Amino acid sequence: MTDPVGKIPSELDQLPDRDTEETAEWAASLDAVTKAAGPHRAAYLMRRTLQHAEGAGLDLPKLLETDYVNTIPTSAEPTGAAFDGDEAMERRITAWNRWNAAAMVSRGSKYGVGGHIATFASAAWLYETGFNHFFKGKDSGDAVGSGDQLYIQGHAAPGIYARAFLDGRLNEAHLDNFRQESGGNGLPSYPHPRRLPWLWEFPTVSMGLGPLSAIYQARFNRYLTNRSIKDVSTSHVWAFLGDGEMDEPESTAALALAAREGLDNLTFVINCNLQRLDGPVRANFKIVQELEAQFRGAGWNVVKSLWGNAWDELFALDTTGALVRRLREVPDAQVQTYQTRDAAYIRQDFFGKDPALVAMAQLLSDDKILECFHLSRGGHEPRKVYAAYKAAVEFKGAPTVILAQTVKGFTLGEGFASKNANHQMKKLSTDEFKNMRDLLELPISDAQFVDGQVPYGHPGADSPEVRYLQERRAALGGPAPARRTQPLAPLPAPAEKAFTAFDKGSGTQSMATTMAFVRLVKDLIRDKETGKRWVPIVPDEARTFGMESLFPSLGIYSPKGQTYEPVDRDQLMYYKEAVNGQILNEGITEAGSMADFIAASTAYSTHGEAMIPFYIFYSMFGWQRTADQMWQLGDQLGRGFLVGATAGRTTLTGEGLQHADGHSPVIAATNPAALTYDPAFAYEVAAIVKEGLRRMYGEAAEGEDQNVFYYLTVYNEPMPQPAKPSGVDEGIVKGLYRFNTAESAGLDLPANAPRIQLLSSGTAIHWALEAQKVLAAEWGVGADVWSATSWTELRRDALEADAALLRGEEQVPYLRKALEGVTSPVLAVSDYMRQVPDQIAQWVEQDWSSLGADGFGLSDTRDAARRHFGVDAQSIVVAALAQLARRGEVRATAVKEARERYGL
């Protein structure tokens, strides 16, 4: 009897085989089939057996890869009444959209503005089928106020504009302003909600962020439903992606999350035209097979739509399996080559490798071969796309990815199709357009080409095509894509008590500003009106930020609830998961947490529900890692609070070189939508959050942009919190106020003592206050201490004042108003690079100097790190004396004396 297990070790060796003879018989049968009918027949029988077992409900691991053929055979595609539409009409609509997309980009090329033609040409049917049959609008009866969420591939934007032109939402003037926005009437190059807020919902052209965001959007939809904020269970998220885009690590970063949480409200449509921006995606391999294995391994449902109907005849002739084997082995770059070569080449190179294929090719005409290899792709046939979409929306229990094979540059002519350079090709010649017109059978005459310029095409506002298009969209709930622009009613302001809790200070008790923020939010979440709208987001280490007190009261969101008994169940602040949990505790993924934040921060537009996300993270892992997503957030007009905890280069000193944050405010300052604050005290945190809630969710002032988000840096250094001085709220919000003077601090000073102004932010204010005492006691210098809550907002206000002056308007920056009357020099200090306070230097009329923590971080004690960077109290004293010595207000020897005294 043969060994039923085989020659190599197997995991099955450790399991008992209750009938080894039966096992051997199965193995012998397989060997017999292989010998008699060939390995292909044996593999086919095994696949059939596995499919039968799966259909019977047997729990077996799935294969990660299937043959290079369609998942849904032609016989299973919807026909007759099952296909809800007029295919001939949809072909005419698609032809107009193809034409106008290419015309728009070509017309703009004479201005040098660029654009992309080939992507939409390959994906036209992927979009058109969805718009006509599947994508629900905001007024859909199934998903009122929400509709479906469409993540449009950025390079396909011209096709979406072309469709909006056809249905009357755009006109020719709009198309002629493609990529020409400075006049205020242009169309942005890609999906940019901030630039075209009534059309685009999601910015997607920073490749990789679209798929990641789509997953977390689908997950946030479930979160809203499970928390009874709004039932959006019928909303579906569609993400249109390129096969080259899947190389981005963010594209596949959250696949397991989507499968783990059973997000069957999500579909990825990957346009597999086998080309990146410049060359093949997998020249020597097969991207479709790679993606199939990756998605199947992650737990997704995979639908492949690779070949068009013309291939059915070839598959019917493949009695030996030679065709399927050859398709599986030909690398993508060679498939691309077939697209551009004649029938003789294909006969020799593709069919000539196997006698069975040689015999098959003899039965095929040259026209049939060219039809299959040049034209017939699953992504170019509407019924195949329809069948794939229908399978996706009907599949339950897991998300679906559709791998649709297309030809990049399809219908654009031989100069474009499958050429490596087609991503950089921005226009067609007049002759190429005329050939395209003939291929698409469009009624555009030669006379309409005036002075060599291609005309736009439109069948007429009352044409059958436009009526059909509009009727289909009406049935699905209105236009798409479309973004909600009407404002929501302001949220009621929370009770004042939460914000005034820190006004009296903490006395002798020490408190870190991180704890102050968490305590504030904990009180705000108790608010009966708005408390449920807070969305706490943390990537990991919630306990590091003092958030464990929120676990039992709010719960951690999980669609499965809590299926286990937590190890800390007997403790007061145990780890509690719940289906309706409010906290999003994401694990070690800043990118995923940011995607959460973006979905929550734009729910006011996507779903008509204002949510208040706060995302708290190690500050060095926020902007440093995910600044691109912060730009995405700004583009998507998101609102909420980003909180960089354990901030500063010297506050968290054990993390070493790259994990000491001396730069996050610098990066944040580059984002126009980010309002960056570095509060020093608990009452400042409260004042900033109060103002942020008013501005983003309450009654905005006239001309005030609500579409901003706040970045607060908070510290893990417990310090006594002072009482709030009177009249400082305006200064806190605008970025600067005088915290005290040497006199109000009770310091003894000689008459006519030299004076200096110490501007400081965040934890640095404590060093400045210590320096204030040393300057008075040891050097007879009076120092006033200012809290600079936002260097960036001071700079922006000053820039606006400069711009006003150029317009002929008199406007004084707030910074100059605040320092008005000050004649003494200014010394600024923070726990960040000098670049942070130096943002405002050019508008300070007084003598200016600054200190900062420039350079790489290092591991040491806080005191040693501050001495190393020259920002501790003693370093401030020496810098202050040096500044005064240059002015002749203290003796020159004082600087050397101070350095020696303090060991600097």
HUVENRA-V184641 format. One record per helix or strand of 3 or more residues. SS is the DSSP state (hx for helix, st for strand). FROM is the first residue (numbers start at 1). TO is the last residue. If there is no record, write none. Layout:
BEGIN
ss=SS from=FROM to=TO
ss=SS from=FROM to=TO
END
This chain:
BEGIN
ss=hx from=11 to=14
ss=hx from=20 to=37
ss=hx from=39 to=55
ss=hx from=74 to=76
ss=hx from=80 to=82
ss=hx from=87 to=109
ss=hx from=118 to=133
ss=st from=149 to=151
ss=hx from=154 to=166
ss=hx from=172 to=176
ss=hx from=209 to=226
ss=st from=237 to=242
ss=hx from=244 to=247
ss=hx from=249 to=252
ss=hx from=255 to=260
ss=st from=266 to=272
ss=hx from=287 to=298
ss=st from=301 to=305
ss=hx from=309 to=317
ss=hx from=322 to=329
ss=hx from=332 to=340
ss=hx from=343 to=349
ss=hx from=351 to=353
ss=hx from=355 to=362
ss=hx from=366 to=375
ss=hx from=378 to=380
ss=hx from=382 to=394
ss=st from=400 to=405
ss=hx from=422 to=424
ss=hx from=430 to=440
ss=hx from=446 to=448
ss=hx from=464 to=476
ss=hx from=497 to=500
ss=hx from=513 to=525
ss=hx from=531 to=533
ss=st from=534 to=538
ss=hx from=542 to=545
ss=hx from=548 to=554
ss=st from=583 to=585
ss=hx from=590 to=601
ss=hx from=603 to=606
ss=st from=612 to=618
ss=hx from=619 to=621
ss=hx from=623 to=635
ss=st from=640 to=645
ss=hx from=664 to=669
ss=st from=674 to=677
ss=hx from=682 to=697
ss=st from=709 to=713
ss=hx from=729 to=734
ss=st from=737 to=740
ss=st from=755 to=760
ss=hx from=764 to=779
ss=st from=782 to=787
ss=hx from=791 to=806
ss=hx from=814 to=818
ss=st from=825 to=829
ss=hx from=834 to=843
ss=st from=848 to=851
ss=hx from=862 to=869
ss=hx from=873 to=886
ss=hx from=893 to=902
END
